């Protein structure tokens, strides 16, 4: 599970690249290439806290007849905090929590047919994730190693699950012939 520091790092990193109003931030945070997820309400709470610490500021902007919106930008102090968080996080190693590993450890408690059906459903969902993480240019992968990491992780999981599906297909066949 991601920490508040990770979420702050993400928000400050986005604002290092561009000023953004709430809707823009929300769209960026919903991209499948994000390594962590921050909901809209949580993002606003975090932005308020970052602003309270002097890391972020906002201005109110109005376009035509639209309601006013807040445009957030990173401050000089925020850039320092971003750099500190980035360096700290980049040097750290934190094992990836993988809650799905729990279900995989108990898969033998299901019938082979049930396990096979569920694994196929999972592979279908994973295929959607893989598709969202692939198709970028080599330049994008080179400049965004986090996206490359997520894509490779999804591919590895897909390979693993395909082998598990083959195993349960064989078990199902063996059960049908028994």
C-alpha positions in Angstrom: 0.0 0.0 0.0 1.3 3.4 -0.9 2.2 5.9 1.9 1.4 9.5 2.2 5.0 10.3 1.2 4.5 8.3 -2.0 1.3 10.2 -2.8 2.9 13.5 -2.0 5.8 12.6 -4.3 3.4 11.8 -7.1 1.4 15.0 -6.7 4.5 17.2 -6.4 6.1 15.4 -9.4 3.0 16.1 -11.5 3.1 19.7 -10.5 6.9 19.9 -11.3 5.9 19.2 -14.9 2.9 21.5 -15.1 0.5 23.6 -13.2 -2.9 21.9 -13.1 -6.4 22.5 -12.0 -8.3 19.8 -10.1 -9.9 18.2 -13.2 -6.6 17.9 -14.9 -5.0 16.4 -11.9 -7.8 13.9 -11.6 -7.4 12.9 -15.2 -3.7 12.3 -14.7 -4.3 10.3 -11.5 -6.7 8.0 -13.3 -4.2 7.0 -16.0 -3.4 3.3 -16.0 0.2 4.1 -16.1 0.2 5.5 -12.5 2.0 3.2 -10.1 -0.2 4.3 -7.2 -3.8 5.4 -7.0 -5.1 8.5 -5.4 -8.8 9.2 -5.4 -10.2 12.7 -6.2 -11.2 13.5 -2.6 -7.9 12.3 -1.2 -6.0 14.3 -3.8 -7.7 17.5 -2.7 -7.0 16.7 1.0 -3.3 16.1 0.2 -3.1 19.3 -1.9 -4.5 21.3 1.0 -1.9 19.8 3.4 0.9 20.4 0.9 -0.4 24.0 0.5 -0.5 24.4 4.3 3.2 23.4 4.4 4.1 25.9 1.6 4.9 23.2 -1.0 2.0 24.1 -3.3 0.0 27.3 -4.0 -3.1 27.9 -6.0 -4.7 30.7 -7.9 -8.4 31.0 -8.9 -8.9 31.0 -12.6 -12.1 31.7 -14.5 -12.8 31.0 -18.2 -15.8 32.6 -19.7 -19.1 31.6 -18.0 -17.5 28.6 -16.3 -17.3 28.4 -12.5 -14.0 29.4 -11.1 -11.4 26.7 -10.6 -8.2 26.4 -8.6 -5.0 26.0 -10.5 -2.3 24.4 -8.4 1.4 25.0 -8.9 4.5 23.9 -7.0 6.5 26.4 -5.0 10.3 26.6 -4.7 9.9 25.0 -1.3 7.8 22.3 -2.9 10.5 21.6 -5.5 13.0 21.1 -2.6 10.5 18.7 -0.9 9.9 16.8 -4.1 13.6 16.4 -4.7 14.1 15.2 -1.1 11.2 12.7 -1.4 12.4 11.5 -4.8 15.9 10.8 -3.6 14.7 9.1 -0.4 12.2 6.9 -2.2 14.5 6.1 -5.1 17.3 4.8 -2.8 14.9 2.7 -0.7 13.8 -0.8 -1.3 10.3 -1.8 -0.3 9.0 -5.2 -1.2 5.9 -5.1 -3.3 2.8 -6.2 -1.4 0.9 -8.6 -3.5 -2.4 -9.5 -1.9 -3.3 -11.8 -4.8 -0.5 -14.1 -3.6 -2.7 -15.0 -0.8 -5.5 -16.3 -3.1 -2.9 -18.1 -5.2 -1.5 -19.9 -2.1 -5.0 -21.4 -1.4 -6.0 -22.2 -5.0 -5.6 -25.9 -4.3 -8.7 -25.7 -2.1 -10.9 -25.2 -5.1 -11.8 -27.8 -7.7 -9.6 -27.6 -10.8 -12.6 -26.5 -12.8 -13.3 -23.6 -10.4 -9.7 -22.6 -10.3 -9.4 -22.7 -14.1 -12.5 -20.6 -14.6 -11.3 -18.0 -12.1 -7.8 -17.9 -13.5 -9.2 -17.4 -17.0 -11.3 -14.5 -15.8 -8.2 -13.0 -14.1 -6.2 -13.4 -17.3 -8.8 -11.5 -19.2 -8.7 -8.6 -16.8 -4.9 -8.7 -16.8 -4.9 -8.5 -20.6 -6.7 -5.2 -20.3 -4.1 -3.9 -17.9 -1.3 -5.1 -20.2 -2.9 -3.4 -23.2 -3.0 -0.1 -21.3 0.6 -0.4 -20.4 2.0 -1.4 -23.8 2.2 0.4 -27.1 4.3 3.3 -25.9 7.3 4.3 -27.9 10.8 3.3 -26.8 11.4 6.9 -25.9 8.5 7.0 -23.5 9.7 3.8 -21.8 13.2 5.2 -21.7 12.1 8.5 -20.1 9.5 6.9 -17.9 11.1 3.7 -16.4 8.1 3.4 -14.0 5.8 2.7 -16.9 8.3 0.2 -18.3 8.4 -1.5 -14.9 4.7 -1.8 -14.6 4.4 -3.2 -18.2 7.1 -5.8 -17.5 5.5 -6.7 -14.2 2.1 -7.2 -15.9 3.8 -9.3 -18.6 5.5 -11.5 -16.0 2.2 -12.0 -14.2 0.6 -12.9 -17.5 3.3 -15.5 -18.2 2.9 -16.9 -14.7 -0.9 -17.1 -15.0 -0.8 -18.7 -18.4 1.4 -21.5 -17.0 -1.0 -21.9 -14.1 -3.9 -22.1 -16.5 -2.1 -24.8 -18.4 -1.6 -26.7 -15.2 -5.3 -26.5 -14.3 -6.4 -27.4 -17.8 -4.3 -30.6 -17.5 -5.8 -31.3 -14.0 -9.3 -30.7 -15.4 -8.5 -33.1 -18.3 -7.1 -35.7 -15.9 -10.2 -35.4 -13.6 -12.5 -35.9 -16.7 -10.7 -39.0 -17.7 -10.6 -40.5 -14.2 
